[in-house]
């Protein structure tokens, strides 16, 4: 990161946003951009031209906090004459303490009402070093700028979480569940579709609990309303808690192929004792039953999950049980995480929690072992798509080649594998039919459906 522009040449009221963390954080960053533009600010696609640098931080686990701190330091070093504002989860979690931790900051903004950022930035520019933690507010201007590629967007339907997993700091950062009004969600989706967005990715801390704070779970009702919309699009559901998976959504998904059979379910572990200590109600048998049901109902469906190792009290036997679960579940995609001892969580004070932190080497080896196992499983799972004709959405062209990076229904943006498409004359956001001809690792190769396998 290098500063190539002097402060004297900067335009006034210009800003840049560096986004860290998950897709939900990305929605917040896009809302920040929309709010500042509505207040008369100019958004820059590079920090070089920006008067105000906003780092939208992540604070979920220790590694994310370290990345947030390092990014702030990097911007301060590269742009000593600019204003640097910390926003997002790390900022929310530590609020005014963050200025003491990092006095180089020019302000701290929480994450519960990203659209309200315009009210504090003047204080940042004047050197007041404001700390602003507004009350939760999910409203905001329409997003016009998106971090991911053309044709795809994330839509956040709720904020916060009522689940109380013993290891998780999200309720401390985000607060309790607060669902958006369904009409607001539907209006946003309609607007995105009118903008030419093809892939709508619904995100929340737990989609299954959407509406529960208003009296009842409403995910089924939301999907029915979306299904009544006209047009060709993909709807992807990201993150549904396995302990209360809403089986009532399956008939809607089966009746509308636009709702993708992509199930993002964070099982976290496969050993009953460890799951109980995590605050989970499920076990290996109940999770396998759910997996088998989904696969029976949706033969073309895929299941993504997250798995944690190194949790306090995880024994050799419980790790072996986790491996057994993975071998039986044969999940399509998995993200693996090491347990992170987070202050304020119940697991922070578990017996053995500090020892677990100190034995990071062992946990890292276990994580690598699980990743090696899952690599084999994912490759075998991807083999079933070879020879099939599928719909692809194009992400970008490979520079200097007649190749495009694309995805199909079984690949979520940013986290799963890709389909390398042999073609010419396409643009990002194009939707095409293609035939899968080969697997390379966890990725696939394809040609347009009306072309022979050599692509000519």
C-alpha positions in Angstrom: 0.0 0.0 0.0 1.6 3.2 -1.1 0.4 6.8 -1.1 0.9 8.4 -4.5 -1.3 11.5 -3.9 -0.5 14.6 -1.8 -3.2 15.9 0.6 -3.2 19.3 -1.2 -4.5 17.6 -4.4 -7.4 15.9 -2.8 -11.0 16.8 -3.6 -13.1 17.7 -0.5 -15.6 15.2 0.8 -14.1 12.2 -0.8 -14.0 8.8 0.8 -12.9 5.2 0.4 -14.1 2.0 2.2 -11.9 -1.0 2.9 -14.2 -3.9 3.8 -13.1 -6.8 5.9 -15.0 -9.9 7.0 -18.2 -11.6 6.0 -21.0 -11.0 3.5 -23.1 -9.3 6.1 -20.3 -6.8 6.7 -20.2 -6.2 3.0 -23.8 -5.2 3.0 -23.0 -2.7 5.8 -20.1 -1.3 3.8 -22.3 -0.9 0.7 -24.8 0.9 2.9 -22.2 3.2 4.3 -21.2 4.1 0.7 -24.8 4.8 -0.2 -25.4 6.9 2.9 -22.3 9.1 2.4 -23.1 9.6 -1.3 -26.6 10.7 -0.4 -25.0 13.2 1.9 -23.0 14.7 -0.9 -19.7 12.7 -0.6 -17.8 11.3 -3.5 -16.9 7.6 -3.4 -13.4 6.8 -4.6 -12.5 3.3 -5.8 -8.9 3.8 -4.6 -7.6 5.2 -1.3 -5.2 7.4 -3.2 -7.8 10.1 -3.9 -9.8 9.9 -0.7 -9.8 12.4 2.1 -11.5 10.0 4.5 -10.5 6.3 4.8 -13.0 4.0 6.4 -12.0 0.5 7.5 -15.1 -1.6 8.0 -13.6 -4.1 10.5 -14.4 -7.6 11.5 -14.2 -8.7 15.2 -15.6 -12.2 15.2 -12.4 -14.1 16.2 -8.9 -13.2 17.1 -7.4 -13.6 13.6 -10.1 -11.2 12.3 -9.3 -8.7 15.0 -5.6 -8.9 14.2 -6.3 -8.3 10.5 -8.5 -5.3 11.4 -5.8 -3.7 13.5 -3.1 -4.4 10.9 -5.2 -2.8 8.2 -5.8 0.3 10.2 -2.0 0.6 10.9 -1.3 0.0 7.2 -3.6 2.9 6.1 -2.3 5.2 8.8 1.3 4.5 7.7 0.6 4.8 4.0 -1.7 7.9 4.3 -0.5 9.9 7.4 -2.3 13.1 6.2 -5.7 11.4 5.8 -8.5 10.7 8.3 -8.9 7.1 9.2 -12.2 5.9 10.7 -12.8 2.4 12.1 -16.3 1.1 11.5 -17.9 -2.4 11.7 -17.8 -5.2 14.2 -14.4 -4.6 15.8 -15.3 -1.0 16.3 -18.7 -1.9 17.8 -17.2 -4.5 20.2 -14.6 -2.2 21.7 -16.1 1.3 20.9 -14.3 4.0 22.9 -11.6 1.5 24.1 -10.5 1.3 20.5 -9.2 4.9 20.5 -7.1 4.0 23.5 -5.9 0.8 21.8 -5.2 2.6 18.5 -4.8 6.4 19.2 -3.9 6.8 15.5 -7.6 6.5 14.7 -9.6 9.6 13.9 -13.0 8.1 14.9 -14.9 5.0 15.7 -18.4 4.1 14.3 -20.5 1.1 15.4 -22.2 -1.4 13.1 -25.8 -1.4 14.2 -27.0 1.5 12.0 -24.6 1.9 9.0 -26.8 4.4 7.3 -26.3 6.9 10.1 -22.6 7.4 9.4 -23.1 10.7 7.7 -23.9 12.3 11.0 -20.5 11.8 12.5 -18.0 12.2 9.6 -17.7 16.0 10.0 -16.5 15.4 13.5 -13.8 13.1 12.1 -12.6 15.7 9.6 -12.5 18.5 12.3 -10.3 16.3 14.5 -12.8 15.7 17.3 -12.1 11.9 17.2 -15.8 11.0 17.7 -17.1 7.6 18.9 -20.6 7.0 17.7 -22.6 3.8 18.6 -26.1 4.4 17.2 -29.0 2.3 18.2 -29.9 -0.5 15.8 -31.6 0.7 12.7 -31.9 -1.5 9.6 -33.2 1.2 7.3 -31.0 3.0 4.8 -30.7 4.3 1.2 -30.7 2.0 -1.8 -27.3 0.5 -2.5 -25.8 1.4 -5.9 -22.2 0.3 -5.4 -21.4 -3.4 -4.8 -18.1 -5.0 -3.8 -18.7 -8.3 -5.5 -18.9 -8.8 -9.3 -21.7 -7.6 -11.5 -24.8 -9.7 -11.4 -24.8 -10.8 -7.7 -25.8 -9.1 -4.5 -26.2 -9.9 -0.8 -29.4 -8.9 0.9 -29.4 -8.9 4.7 -32.8 -9.7 6.1 -32.0 -9.5 9.9 -29.4 -8.3 12.3 -28.2 -9.8 15.6 -28.8 -13.2 16.9 -30.9 -14.9 19.6 -28.9 -18.2 19.5 -26.5 -18.4 22.4 -23.7 -20.6 21.2 -21.1 -20.7 24.0 -18.2 -19.8 21.7 -19.7 -17.0 19.7 -19.3 -13.3 20.3 -21.8 -12.2 17.7 -24.6 -11.4 20.2 -22.1 -9.3 22.1 -21.3 -7.4 18.9 -24.6 -7.4 17.0 -27.1 -7.6 19.9 -30.4 -9.6 19.8 -32.2 -10.6 16.7 -33.9 -7.7 14.8 -35.7 -8.6 11.6 -36.3 -6.3 8.8 -39.9 -5.7 7.7 -40.8 -8.2 4.9 -42.0 -5.4 2.6 -38.6 -3.7 2.9 -36.8 -6.9 2.0 -39.1 -7.5 -1.0 -38.8 -3.9 -2.2 -35.0 -4.2 -2.1 -35.0 -7.4 -4.0 -37.3 -6.0 -6.6 -35.0 -3.0 -7.0 -31.9 -5.2 -7.4 -33.6 -7.3 -10.0 -34.6 -4.1 -11.9 -30.9 -3.2 -11.8 -30.1 -6.4 -13.6 -28.9 -8.4 -10.6 -29.4 -12.1 -11.3 -28.2 -13.7 -8.1 -29.8 -12.7 -4.8 -28.0 -14.1 -1.7 -30.1 -13.8 1.5 -27.9 -13.4 4.5 -28.4 -13.2 8.3 -26.8 -14.5 11.4 -29.5 -17.2 11.2 -32.0 -17.1 8.4 -34.2 -19.7 10.1 -35.1 -17.2 12.9 -36.1 -14.4 10.6 -39.3 -12.8 12.0 -39.1 -14.5 15.4 -38.6 -11.2 17.2 -41.9 -10.0 15.6 -43.9 -13.0 16.9 -43.2 -15.9 14.5 -40.6 -17.3 12.1 -41.3 -15.8 8.6 -38.7 -17.4 6.3 -41.4 -19.5 4.6 -43.6 -16.5 4.1 -40.7 -14.5 2.7 -39.8 -17.2 0.2 -43.4 -17.5 -0.9 -43.5 -13.8 -1.6 -40.2 -13.9 -3.5 -41.4 -16.9 -5.4 -44.4 -14.9 -6.6 -42.1 -12.4 -8.4 -41.7 -12.6 -12.1 -38.4 -13.0 -14.0 -35.4 -15.2 -14.2 -33.1 -15.0 -11.2 -31.3 -17.1 -8.5 -32.2 -16.9 -4.9 -29.6 -18.4 -2.5 -30.0 -18.9 1.2 -26.8 -18.5 3.3 -26.6 -19.7 6.9 -29.4 -21.7 8.5 -28.9 -23.1 12.0 -29.2 -26.9 12.0 -30.9 -27.2 15.4 -34.1 -25.5 14.0 -33.9 -26.0 10.3 -37.2 -24.9 8.8 -38.4 -28.0 7.0 -41.5 -26.1 5.9 -39.4 -24.2 3.3 -38.6 -27.4 1.3 -41.9 -27.6 -0.6 -41.5 -24.0 -1.8 -37.9 -24.7 -2.9 -39.0 -27.8 -4.8 -41.8 -25.9 -6.6 -39.5 -23.0 -7.7 -36.1 -23.9 -9.3 -35.1 -20.2 -8.9 -34.7 -20.9 -5.2 -31.4 -22.8 -5.4 -31.0 -26.1 -3.6 -27.9 -24.8 -1.8 -27.9 -25.4 2.0 -25.5 -23.5 4.1 -25.7 -25.2 7.5 -23.1 -24.6 10.3 -22.9 -28.0 12.0 -19.6 -27.0 13.8 -18.9 -30.5 15.1 -20.0 -34.1 15.0 -19.5 -35.2 18.6 -22.5 -35.0 20.9 -20.5 -34.0 24.0 -18.6 -31.2 22.3 -21.8 -30.0 20.6 -23.5 -29.8 24.0 -20.7 -27.8 25.4 -21.0 -25.5 22.5 -24.6 -24.9 23.3 -25.9 -27.0 20.4 -28.9 -29.3 20.7 -28.1 -31.6 17.8 -25.8 -34.6 17.5 -24.2 -36.7 14.7 -27.4 -38.8 14.2 -29.8 -35.8 13.9 -27.5 -33.9 11.7 -27.0 -36.9 9.4 -30.8 -37.4 9.2 -31.1 -33.7 8.1 -28.4 -34.2 5.5 -30.0 -37.4 4.2 -33.5 -35.7 4.0 -32.1 -32.8 2.0 -30.2 -35.0 -0.4 -33.3 -37.2 -0.9 -35.4 -34.2 -1.7 -32.8 -32.4 -3.8 -30.5 -34.8 -5.8 -28.8 -31.8 -7.4 -28.5 -30.0 -4.1 -25.3 -29.2 -2.2 -24.6 -28.7 1.4 -22.0 -26.2 2.8 -21.0 -26.1 6.4 -18.5 -24.8 8.9 -16.5 -27.0 11.3 -14.6 -26.0 14.4 -11.8 -27.9 16.0 -9.8 -27.2 19.2 -12.9 -26.4 21.3 -12.2 -26.8 25.1 -12.5 -30.4 26.1 -12.2 -31.8 22.6 -10.6 -35.2 23.2 -9.0 -37.7 20.8 -12.2 -39.6 20.9 -14.4 -36.6 20.1 -12.0 -35.6 17.2 -12.3 -39.1 15.9 -16.1 -38.8 16.1 -15.9 -35.5 14.1 -13.9 -37.2 11.4 -16.4 -40.0 11.3 -19.2 -37.5 10.9 -17.4 -35.9 8.0 -16.8 -39.2 6.3 -20.5 -40.1 6.6 -21.9 -36.7 5.9 -19.8 -36.1 2.7 -20.5 -32.4 2.7 -19.9 -30.6 -0.5 -18.1 -27.5 0.9 -16.7 -26.9 4.3 -15.0 -24.0 6.0 -12.7 -25.0 8.9 -12.0 -22.8 11.9 -9.8 -23.1 15.0 -11.5 -22.3 18.3 -10.9 -18.7 19.2 -11.1 -17.8 22.9 -13.3 -14.7 22.9 -13.8 -12.6 26.1 -17.4 -12.2 27.1 -18.4 -15.6 25.8 -19.3 -18.5 28.1 -16.7 -20.7 26.7 -14.0 -18.2 27.6 -14.2 -19.4 31.2 -14.5 -23.1 30.3 -12.0 -25.3 32.0 -9.3 -25.9 29.5 -10.1 -22.9 27.4 -6.8 -21.2 28.1 -4.9 -24.5 27.6 -6.7 -24.9 24.3 -5.4 -21.5 23.2 -1.9 -22.5 24.2 -2.1 -25.8 22.3 -2.7 -24.0 19.0 -0.1 -26.2 17.2 -2.1 -29.3 17.9 -5.3 -27.7 16.8 -3.7 -26.5 13.6 -2.6 -30.0 12.8 -6.1 -31.3 13.4 -7.5 -28.6 11.1 -5.1 -29.5 8.4 -6.1 -33.2 8.7 -9.7 -32.3 8.4 -9.0 -30.1 5.4 -7.1 -32.9 3.6 -10.0 -35.2 4.2 -12.6 -32.7 3.0 -10.5 -32.0 -0.1 -10.9 -35.6 -1.2 -14.6 -35.6 -0.4 -15.3 -32.3 -2.3 -13.5 -33.5 -5.4 -15.5 -36.7 -5.4 -18.7 -34.7 -4.9 -17.9 -32.4 -7.8 -17.4 -35.4 -10.1 -21.1 -35.9 -10.3 -21.5 -32.6 -12.3 -19.1 -33.6 -15.1 -21.1 -34.1 -18.3 -24.1 -32.1 -17.1 -25.5 -29.0 -18.8 -25.9 -26.3 -16.2 -26.6 -22.6 -15.9 -23.5 -20.4 -15.1 -23.2 -16.8 -14.1 -20.0 -15.2 -15.4 -17.8 -13.4 -12.8 -14.8 -12.1 -14.8 -12.6 -12.8 -17.8 -9.2 -14.4 -17.4 -6.8 -11.7 -18.7 -5.2 -12.7 -22.0 -7.2 -15.9 -22.4 -10.5 -17.0 -23.9 -11.5 -18.1 -20.5 -14.0 -16.8 -17.9 -14.4 -17.5 -14.2 -18.0 -18.4 -13.5 -20.2 -20.3 -11.0 -23.2 -22.6 -11.0 -26.0 -23.1 -8.5 -23.7 -25.3 -6.3 -21.1 -22.6 -5.8 -21.7 -19.5 -3.6 -19.8 -16.3 -4.2 -16.4 -15.9 -2.7 -16.3 -19.1 -0.6 -16.7 -22.1 -3.0 -15.0 -23.4 -6.1 -15.4 -22.0 -9.6 -16.2 -23.1 -13.1 -13.6 -22.1 -15.7 -15.6 -21.5 -18.9 -14.0 -21.6 -22.4 -15.8 -18.9 -24.3 -15.4 -15.5 -26.1 -17.4 -12.3 -26.1 -18.9 -12.5 -22.7 -19.2 -9.9 -19.9 -19.4 -10.1 -16.1 -22.9 -10.8 -15.1 -23.9 -12.8 -18.2 -25.9 -15.9 -17.6 -25.2 -18.8 -20.0 -25.9 -22.5 -20.4 -22.7 -24.6 -20.4 -21.6 -28.2 -20.3 -19.2 -29.4 -17.6 -16.4 -31.3 -19.3 -13.7 -31.7 -16.6 -12.8 -31.4 -12.9 -9.6 -29.8 -11.8 -9.2 -30.1 -8.0 -12.4 -28.7 -6.6 -13.0 -26.5 -9.7 -14.6 -27.5 -12.9 -14.1 -26.7 -16.6 -17.0 -26.0 -19.1 -17.8 -25.1 -22.7 -20.9 -23.3 -23.9 -23.7 -25.8 -24.3 -23.9 -25.4 -28.1 -20.1 -25.9 -28.6 -18.1 -29.1 -28.9 -15.7 -30.0 -26.0 -12.7 -28.3 -27.7 -14.6 -25.0 -27.5 -14.1 -24.3 -31.2 
